[in-house]
Amino acid sequence: YQRRVHGGTFYDGQMIVQILQRYLVILKGTHRMCNVFFVDPEQSNPQLFVHHSEIRPPYVFIHTTQGGLRFYTFHSLEEQSKRIEETQKPGEKLPMACFVDPGRKPKLTTGLGRITAFNVFATSSLTDPLFEVEGKEVSSFCFIWWSCGALEVYTVPDFRSVFLCMEAFLFPSVMTHRAFPPTDAEEGPGLYSPVYAVELLISRLGSSLEPPHLFILLNTQELHIYAGFQHLLHTDVLAGLRFKSQKHVYLAPPTEPTEGDWRARVEAAGLRLDARDFIVSTPHERRLEPFSNVGHYKGVCVCGPQPALALSGHGRLVYHPMTIEGPIQCMAPFHIPNCTRGYVVHCLDDKALHINLLARPEDTMALDSPWPTRRVPLAATPHHIMFHPLHRTYTVITSTTHPYGPRLTELMNPEDPDTQEKLRKRIEDYSAQQIPKATQEQYKVQLFAADTFRLLDELSLEPNEVVLNACTVELAKEDLTQQHGHDDDELNLRLRKSEETTSLQCVGSSFVSDEDEPCRGKVLIMEVVPNITRCKNDKKLLVCYHERTKGPVTALASLEGYLVLAVSSKVMVYFFDWTTRKLIIASFFDAQLYITSLSTIKSFIAYGDAYKSVYFLRWREATRQLMFLGKDFNRAEVIQTAFFHDGPQLGILSSDANHNVALLVYNPEDEETSAGLILMPTADMNLGTTATCFLQLRALRGTTTLDKSVVAYVSLNGSIGYLVPIPENSYRRLMHLSMKMYTEIPHAAGLHPKSHRIYVGDRTQRFVHHTYRSPNIVDGDLVMRYMLLDQETQHHLARKVGTRSTAITNTLLEVDKELPFF
């Protein structure tokens, strides 16, 4: 049994080539024409074993386990027919010379060791200015990675060296050409680097006008991606060719191969190879699979333990992880009428073939952005969005602009000609001055299906009503078996409260009115119920409660089955009576000025004030009381708050108008907190933009849920980020790394990242605890740049920190594993 290494077709499918481990099979249809054995007559053991192969008609390239390269040239169909007629004899097999020339070993640069990986890139030197070679037309270029860590490019089929980078094993930010390579070097350990490439691939991710990308997969499971560009114009060789390192999110656990491990693998293969040979004796399993039309996209699929798709987004590299199906062994395009432009993968977890689509034909999914994006036309301005987990629906608060007030022509009095003439002149002057007309926002509540975003139902709000907040709340149901006495009895209401909750959609709004009228608000509670129609899984909105309040409803949340509302300058806790469909007040707390946000977890409440920072409360259901625990005495215009926990530790995360993010901790055992009255700031950072919304997520590692939270935030400049707690040893390592990266690497526009991340507060206040601001947050954007540095700089920074580069990479990998959300 011979393992199949590679296969392909020649001459529009008229000839099939199967490459096995020791020989090549030529087929025409189902008929086997001949076998071509891989031999090298110059060696004592002429038998060759294939490690990797490439098919580029009319050439077949094989990479042997001894680190050599050979290629075979196939004849044209006319030449094959002519040779078959001349040499064919009855009852005898056709010789190899009728189809292909004997294998030829190209003359390559000496003194670079042995070949560990190669790839052939098909392009024309006449039409591609990046690979322009004067003197002759070149249709293919062969990229070779040597065991000494050098990258070299040859023309095909004459194999003339046109590009050589001796420092490629350092993975610099830009790979350049070296004109004078070393020659006549003796074999030695210096020619065999412990880190080497096991697979190369150069491919265009987009159109033919975009530059090609070079993928380098190492034996340490690391992936480096470079984009080609032209720096200078040269007439002889590709000295002006450059490769720029590209940023991507592929992180793999680094390994440090040793010579002893390599010798064990060679001995286990049963082949007598050189102990210094760095080629695996078994055929290489491809992990970089290019595709030309999958979901109308062109790119590369990275298989392995962390599969991903590499695409082109408007000329830039776009990298999408595909970890939802687990490790993938291989991938291939799949196109049939029932699966248009799909792909098939072999998953290692369930050892099955999965047929997938990147996007359905009716979807508007765009993969040419940093995240897969789906745009849904609403014809309105979205303000808030809520998700119902049970019915799989989205409730979106939208608004449209309409002219405000009656028209001037409607105010004319036809009985008074003088007034009519004055109003007509006023209208003419109004139109001549082109004064913008007054407008108002008309808000709507729209219900969409989660899978197709089909509009299921909508509800129009009152004129002059502005929605300030909306969220999905969990309200307690009623247990009528526990009823005693009258329905309005306080004890009866408490006993009727069940432990079971239901998900409802709650909207808080305010009415825009004149100065002489007090501002009013409104609470709207809706339930998503099935709608009996012809459409399957149709839903609609059922209004459970709508009532006006004495002030604007600026924030709302659910608390152990109760509804918490921020009405004007009060925090009010309500119990929803399902029998009478009314809100019954349970408790209230007088706040300071204006509540901007409200967060709850278990029996704790944290709210942010527009000018008085953060307050911390606790709800006691037995006594129906809101207890004040502590507050932040520093002045801050809080925009949003959220709870942040790591195991038993709980903190309050807040963002303010000065672009800060601060973490406050309630610690009554600390003497400096005055028995917990003062919320101590333990970590802070300036984001450079205002974080307007927090989303609390549970940290994951694979399919295991961790006992800590990850807070995702969105900001006014359109950015999305994460805040995740890390262990103490990881924090110290990454914090020391960021401090060294402040001065060891260049930064954009020469700006210092440390000064950009310093907390910006109100310097006019003179409170002593303002000096306790501590930047205990690691800048993730800065430390993630460590993966894009060259190997020499990485080792230099690791020595400065006092650790190894593999330890830093493992720490970054552990942090990345806890963020498998998007």
C-alpha positions, 0 to 999 in steps of 0.5 A, a space after each residue: 500500500 502506497 499513501 497518496 500524496 497529491 493529485 491533479 489533472 492535465 490538459 483540461 481533465 484529459 489526463 489524471 496524475 496521482 502522486 504516491 509516496 514512491 511513484 507517479 501514476 498517469 491515468 486517462 479516464 479510468 485506464 492506467 497508462 504507466 507508472 513513473 518511479 522516483 529515482 536518483 541514479 547519482 545516489 547509492 540508494 536511488 529510491 526517493 520518497 516524496 514528502 511534498 509535491 506540486 502540480 503546475 501543468 506541464 510540470 510536476 514538482 516533488 520534494 523528497 525526504 532527503 531535502 531535495 527537489 526534482 521536477 518532471 515535464 509532461 509532453 503535449 497531447 500531440 507529442 504523446 500521440 506521436 511517441 505512442 505510435 512510434 513505440 507501442 508494441 502489441 502486449 507491452 506496456 507503454 514506456 515512461 518516455 511517451 508521456 513525461 521526461 525523466 526527472 531532473 534535479 535543478 541546479 540550486 544555490 549551494 551552502 544553504 542546507 536542505 529544502 524544508 518547504 517549497 511552493 510554485 506560484 503561477 504568474 506571468 512576468 509580462 503582465 505582472 509588474 511585481 514579478 517582472 524579469 527582463 530578458 524572457 517571459 517567465 510563467 512560474 516562480 518557485 519559492 524555497 525555504 532552506 534549512 538555514 532559514 533563508 527564503 529564495 525565489 527561482 524562475 521556472 523551468 531554468 531555475 535562475 535565482 532572482 530573490 534571496 532573503 538570508 534573514 527570513 528565519 528572523 521574520 522581519 517586518 519587511 523581507 528584502 533581497 540579498 545580492 551576494 549569497 554565501 557559496 561553497 559552504 561546508 555542511 554543518 550544524 549552522 545550516 539547520 535551524 531548529 525553527 523551520 518552515 514545513 509549508 509555504 503557499 503564495 496566493 492572491 486572496 482577491 483579484 489579479 490586481 491585488 498583490 500576492 500573500 505569502 503564508 509560512 507555516 512553521 514546525 512550531 505551529 506558528 503562521 506568518 503572513 506576508 504581502 508582496 509589494 514593489 519597492 524599487 525598479 531593477 532590470 535583472 533580478 527581483 531586487 525590488 520585491 519586498 514582503 511586508 508582515 501582515 497582522 492576523 489573529 492566528 495564535 498557536 502554542 509554540 513548541 521548541 523542537 530539539 535534535 533528540 526529538 527529531 532523531 526519535 522521529 527519524 528512527 521511528 520512520 524506519 528510514 536511514 536518513 541523515 540525523 541533521 535532516 529536518 524533513 519529516 519522513 512521512 508525506 506532509 499533510 497540507 494545512 494551507 488550502 487555497 480556493 478560487 470560488 467559495 461563496 464568491 470569495 477567493 482566499 486560503 483556508 488554514 486547517 489544523 487545530 485552529 482553522 481559519 479563513 484568510 480573505 481579502 477585504 478591499 486590498 487588506 488581509 482579513 482573517 476569520 477564525 472557524 473554531 466552531 467545528 473544532 480542528 479541521 484536517 482538510 478542506 475542499 470546494 464543493 459545488 452542486 445545485 443544492 449547495 452552491 459554491 460551498 465547501 466540505 471539511 473533515 472534522 477531527 472531533 467527530 471524524 465526519 465530513 461537514 458540508 457548509 456554506 459561507 453564506 446563503 444566497 439570500 443573505 447579505 453577509 459580507 466577509 471582506 471586513 474584520 468581522 463577518 458583517 451582515 447589513 439589514 436595511 431598516 429605512 430608519 435610525 436604530 437606537 436600542 436592540 434587545 434579544 429574546 433567548 426563548 423565541 429567537 427574536 430581536 426587538 429594535 427601537 428605531 426612529 424616523 424624521 418627520 416635519 414638526 408642527 402644523 403648516 403655515 397654510 393651515 393657520 390662515 384665516 380665510 375670513 380675514 384677508 389682511 391676515 391671509 396676506 401677511 401669512 403669505 408674505 411670511 411663507 415667501 420670506 421663509 422659503 427665500 431664506 431657506 431656513 431649515 424646517 423643524 423636525 421631530 423623531 417618531 419612534 417605533 418598536 419593531 420585532 424581527 426574526 433572528 435568523 432571517 431578520 424578517 419584520 414580524 411586528 411593529 408598534 408605533 409610540 406616541 408623538 414627542 416620545 423619546 426612548 431613553 433605554 430598553 432591555 430584556 428583563 427577567 420578571 418573576 411569575 406568580 404562584 397563586 397557590 400561596 395566596 392568603 387574604 386580600 389581593 392587595 395585601 403586602 404579605 400576599 404579594 410577597 408570597 405570590 412571587 414565584 422563583 420562576 421568571 419569564 423574559 419580557 421586553 421593557 422600554 423606558 421613555 420620556 416626553 419632549 414638552 414645553 418649559 412650563 410643563 414638567 417632564 414625564 416618562 413612560 414604562 412599556 412592558 411587552 411580551 413576545 408571543 406566538 402569532 397564529 398565521 400561515 408563516 411558521 414560527 411567526 411572533 408578535 408583540 403583546 403589550 402587558 403594561 404601559 403607564 406614564 410616570 412622574 419623570 423620565 425613565 432613564 435606566 432600567 434593569 431586573 433584580 431577582 424577579 423585580 423591575 428596577 427603574 431610574 425615574 427622574 432622580 430616584 431608584 425605584 423597585 417594582 413588583 409586576 402583578 400578573 393578575 391586574 397587570 400593574 406595577 406595585 412599588 416595593 422600595 425606592 432610593 433617592 439619588 443625586 442628580 441624573 441617573 445615566 446607567 443601571 446595573 444589577 447582579 444578584 441582590 446588588 445595584 450599581 448606578 452611574 450619575 451624570 455628575 456624581 460618579 458611581 453609587 453602590 446599593 444592596 436590595 433586601 427582599 425580606 425588609 423590602 429595603 434598598 441599602 446604601 453601601 458606598 460610592 465614588 467620591 471622585 467627580 466623574 460624568 459616568 456614561 455606563 456601568 457594569 459589574 465585573 467579577 473574577 471568581 469571588 471578587 466583584 468590581 464595578 466597571 464604569 466609563 465616563 465622558 473623559 474617555 476613561 474606564 475605571 474599576 471600583 471595588 467595595 472593600 469594607 475591611 480596608 481602613 482607607 475605605 471608611 468601612 466600605 463607604 468609599 469605593 476604591 479605584 483599583 484599575 483605570 485606563 484611558 481608551 481614547 474614546 467614550 465607551 457607551 455600552 457594556 456587554 457582560 459575557 461569561 469567559 469560555 475556554 473551548 466548551 468549558 465555562 469559566 467563573 469570571 466575566 468578560 466585558 465587551 464595550 463599544 465606543 463612539 468611534 465605532 471600535 469594539 473591545 474587551 476587558 478580561 481579568 487575568 491571573 497575577 503572574 500573567 499580569 506581571 509578565 504582560 505589564 513588564 512587557 508593555 513597559 519595555 515595549 514603550 521604549 524598545 519599539 517604534 510607535 505610530 507618529 512617535 506618540 507614547 502609548 503610556 501617556 495616551 492611557 493615563 487616567 484623565 480626571 477632574 484636577 479641580 477637586 482636592 479629595 485625597 483618594 483621587 491620588 489612588 488611581 492605579 493603571 492596573 490594566 494591560 494595554 492589549 493592543 500594545 502587547 499583541 504587537 509582540 506577535 508581529 515583531 521579528 524573532 530577534 526583537 522578540 527574544 530581545 524583549 523577552 530577555 529584558 523582561 526576564 523570561 522566554 519568548 515562548 512563555 510570553 506567547 503562551 500567556 497571550 494564547 491563554 488570554 486569546 482562548 478565553 475570547 472565542 465569542 466572534 
